[in-house]
Amino acid sequence: MSDLLESLVRIYSPSRHEARAVEHLTGWMAAHGFRAWIDEVGNACGERGDPAARHLLVLLGHIDTYPGDLPVRVEDGKLYGRGSVDAKGSLCAFAEAAAQASIPPGWRVVVAGALEEEATTSIGAVYLRERYTPDLCIIGEPSGAERITLGYKGRMLVDFQLSRPIAHTARPEPSVGAAAAAFWGEASAWAARENAGKTRAFDTIMARLNAINTENDGLRESARALIAFRLPPGRTPTQVFDAVREFAPPDAVLRPYGQEIAYQSGKNNALVRGMLAAIRLNGGDPGFVLKTGTSDMNIVGAVWKCPIVAYGPGDSNLDHTPDEHLPLAEYARAVATLRTFIERLPVEVV
């Protein structure tokens, strides 16, 4: 088993608390043939290959995790712990593969462990997208060692707040809690109507009530709700917000945030061809997947405009769960696949 993987998973690093993990990863990279540094916002960065090389491959993972400090253990060939799947497994696979690989002439490879991917800020990827112009990019997210992720849905969160003077419960006016529930019901029904005739989850607007709460101080009663929308290609956060705001009471305050545009990569490019070949050369049967969540692909894809996919070991159904774990044999296959891909990088990118 990789000492890097287990040791990094043991360092609890939820969003905005990544510093110890960043120091550990950059130290490991410096000891394994990388030019390693911590950048201005705190990302862990390492580079191999000729610094003046014509072509650049960026392996962009994230080093923060979803909250929840789980006990770390190895059992039945699986590493249990927060971040083992989402997504330190992918990030460590990037670092190990790049450390082992012979970097082809004309290429340099950058491994980055970005901050705050699990938050709505994504400060690490936002910083990196302005400082690199890669020819190829792989995002570190669990796809399974034999699958390649081609796209992620967009996102918008809507914070609903409503405050009114308290009325006697015998009066006919609805409570603020009922008004918040009605807003959610209308927004959910609108999404269902918009999805009519669509069969793929990736093509639908997914609405989810994340929270709803009420309170009063004896004078005013208040309600707050948080609704999350997952958006397909072609539907922007602004379009969806303009539609659902019509269902809110006039005195409600709505705040949209965490807005991301969906991104989907093509299949006919050097990156996809190279990854398919690398999976096959390591005994796998490759396939494609489209994700209903978001990732740093949403942040960098439209700016970098290069071939981009997501790849990494693990079952994404375990993301954020108390049972998060990664089979170590699958991790080893992902490292081998990535090393093969790196060592077979093409002379020209087409």
N, C-alpha and C positions, 0 to 999 in steps of 0.2 A: 504494500500500500504506500501511496505517496505521503511522505512526511509533511510536504507542503500542504496538501489538502486537509489532513486532520488538524494540523497546527493552526491553519487559518480558520477553519470552522470553529475551533475552540475559542477563538477571540471574538466575543460577542460584539457585533458592529452594526446596530440599527442605524438608520439614517440620522446624520448629524453627529454620530459618535463613532466615526470610522478611523480615527487617527492611529490607534494601536495596530489595527489590521493593515493600514497603509504602510506603516513603518516596517512591519513584519514582511510584507510582500516585497517591498523595494529592497530590503536587506537580502532576501532570498535571491532576487533577480541579480543584484550586484555580485553575489557569490557564485552565480551560475552563468557568467559570460555576458550579461547585459550591461549596457550603460544605463544606470537606473537613477531615478530622481523622483522627488515629490514636487509637483508643479504648484503654481501660484494659488490655486483654489484647494489643493490638498489631494488631488488624484495621485494614485500610484502609477508610475510610468517606467517602462523599460524598453530598450531598443537594441536590436542586433542587426548586423549587416553593415554595408558601407554607408556612412552618414550622407555621402553625396550621391547615393544610388538614384537612378532615374525613376524607379518605381517604388511605391509604398503600399504595404499591406498593413492595415490597422485591425488589430484584434481587440475589440472594445467590450470589456466585461464591466460588471459593477461589483463593488466591494461592500456595499451596504446590504443589509438584510431587512426583511419584515420584522417587526417587534416580536418578542417572545424568546427568552433565553432557554433553549431546550438542553437537556442533558446530552452530552456527546458520548457516543459509545460505538464500538464496532461489534456487530453481531451477525452471524450467518453470512459473512461476506458483504455486509452493508454498513455504510457509515451513517449513523443517525446524528442529527443536529441541525440547528437553524442555519440556513445558507448552504447546506450540503447539496441541495438541488438548485435553489434560487438565490444566488447563482454563483457561489464560490466554486462549485464543481466545474462550471464552464470556465471561469476565470483562471483557476489553477491548471486546467487542461491547456489553456492558451499558453500560460507561462512555461509549463513543462515541455510542451511540444516545440515551442520556439527555442527553448534552451537546448533541446536535443538535436534539433534540425541543423543541417548544413544549409545556410542561407544562400540561395542561388545568386550568381553575379547579376548586378543590375537591380537588386532588390534590397530594401531594408524593411524590417518588421518591427512594428511598435505594439507592445502589449500595454493596455491601459485598464486600471481598475478604477472606475468612475464612482463619484460620490452621489448620493441622494437619488438613485434611480427609483427607489421604493417610495420616495416622497413626490409631491407634484412639482418640485422645483427642478430636479435633474441638473443641478448646478455643474456636476462633473462633465456630462455630455455636452451641455451648452457651451462650456469653456472650450472643450476639445474641438468642437465642430468649427470654431473660428480659427483654429491654429493648425489644422491639417487639411490636406487635399489628397486623400488616398486614391489609388487606382482601384483597390479592392478593399472591402471591409466585411468582417464577420462580427456579429454581435453575440456576446456570450449569454445565451439563455437556453434552458433545457428543451431539447427537441427529441431526445433519444439519440443514441450514437449512430443510428442508421437513417435518421430523418433530417431534412433541411427545412427551416422555417422561411417562407417567402414573404410573409406579410403579417402586420398587426393592425387591428382596428384602431380607430381614433377614440377620443375620450372627452367627456365634459362632466364636471361636477357642478351641481346647482345647490346652493345654500338658500333655503327658504326661511324667512323670519316674519312673524306676525305678532303684533302686540296691540291689545285693546283694553279699555276699561272693563273691569269685571262687571258682569250683569248677573242678576239672579238666575239660578238654574231653572226656575219655572218659566222664564221668558222664552219666546220661540226662536230667538236668534241662535244660530249655530255657535258653538264654542270655537276658540281659535284652534283647538286640536282637531275638531271636525273639519274646519276650513283647510288645515294642512293636509289631512287625510283626503279631502276632496280634490285638492290640487294634485296629489300623488295619483289618485285614481284617474283623473282626466289625462295626466301626462302619460301614464301607463297605457290607457286606452288609445291615445293618439299614436303611440309607438306601435301598438298592435295593428292599427289600421294602416300605418305606413309600411308594415311588413307583409301585408297581404300578398300572397303569390310567391313569396321568396322562400326558397327551401334550404339554402345554406346559411348557417349561423353567421358566417363572415359577412353576408350581405344585408343583415338586419340591423335595426336600431334596438339595442338591448337596454332596457330601463330597469333600474334596481333601487329600491328604497333602502338606503344604508342605515338611516337613523330617523327617529321622530320622537320628540320630547316636548312636554308642556310643564309650565310652572306658573305660580302667581305669588305676588307679595301682599295680597290683601286689597290692593288697589287696581292692579293691572294683571291680566293673564297673558302669557306669551307662549308661542309655539315655535319650534324650530325643526326643520326636516332637512335631510341631506339625500339628494337623489343623484345617482350615477348613471350616465349614459355612455354606452359603448357604440361607436359610430362606424358605419361601413365606408368604403371608398365612395367619394362623391357627395357625402353629407358632411358639411362643416359644422363645428360647434356653434358658430353664429347663426346658421340656418335653424338649427334645432332649438337654440335658446329663444329665437324670435317666435318660433311656433309655440313652445310650451309656456312662455310668459303670459300668453293670452288666457291661460286657465287659472292664473293666480288672482286673488282679490286685489282691488286697486290699492289698498293700503299695505299690502305685503311688500317686503323688501327681498329681492332676489339677487344673488351674486353668483355669476358663473366663474369657475376657475379650473385649473388643471386641464386646460384645453389643448388637445393634440389632434392633428390631422392623421387619418389612416394612411398607411404606407404599404405598398405591395411591389415587390421586385419582380423582374422578368426571369425567365428560365434560360434564355439563349445567350449566355455570356460565359466568359472564361472562368469566373468564380464558380458558377453552378456546375459547369462541366468538370472543373477540377475537383470539386467536392464530391460529385457523384463517382468519379473515377477513384478517388481516395477511399471512399466507403467500400466500393467493390474490391479494391486491392487488399483491404483488410477484412475480407470475408463477409461483408454486409450486403443487404438487399435494400438499396436506398429508396426513399420516398419523400414526398413533400407534405408540408402542413401549413395551414393558415391559422393564426392565433386570434382569439377574441379579446385578449388583453392588449396592453401596450408595453413598449420597451424603449430603450434608447434608440432603436431603429427609427421610431417616430421623430426623435429629436434631430438626428443627423442625416437621415435619408434624403430629404428634399434639398438640403444644402450641399451635401457632397456629390449627389447625382452620379455616383459610381455604382457598379454592381455591389449589392449588399444582401446578405442573408443572415439568419441567426442559427446558431448551432451550439450544442452542448449536451453532455450526458444527463440522464435523469428523466423522470416522469413529471411533467409540469402540473399534473393533477395533485401532486404533493406540495406544490408551492403554498407557503403561508400556513400549512397545516401542522398540528402537533406531532404528526407521524412522518415528518419530512426525513427522507433517507435516500441514499444513493448507493446502488450496487457498485462495488469497487471494480468488478470485471468490466462493467460498462464504461466506467471512468477510464480504465486502461485502454479500451478500444477507441474511445474518443481521442485520447492523447495520440495514439498511433495513427489514427486517421488524419488528425491535424498535422502531425509531423510529415506524413506522406504528402499532404496537400502543399505544405510549405516547400518541401524539397523539389516538387514538380511545378513550381510557379513558372508560367510561360515567359519566354523572352519578350514577347509583345503582348499587350492586353487587348483582346478583341472581344 
